[in-house]
């Protein structure tokens, strides 16, 4: 499987997770010794169980959520995905933020995932939503 195909599978699986809340497809893309994380989590998530915890936490952060991808750059076992995510907080207030995710891939699976975005902006939106503003 090509790296571009894996990147597209990731995008498709993320959309299933966001829409339906089912993490199965996205978790299946990760290796047993993968590393998963983002800029706000100090915890290192590893393996498929770590991927499950990471992606379930991500999905539970929102009421509704959908990501769209502007750029997908794939080269030599890596992909950079530029995205915008919109949705609602669990209380229903609107949320929108953007960032970049980096995938590292080998043997048809994702070995490492990192997401980079402005955590202050997203945190502020979630806090404001919780306070009903």
Beta strands, then each sheet from edge to edge (+ up, - down):
strand 1: 30-38
strand 2: 45-46
strand 3: 62-75
strand 4: 78-89
strand 5: 94-106
strand 6: 109-117
sheet 1: 2+ 1- 6- 5+ 4- 3+
end
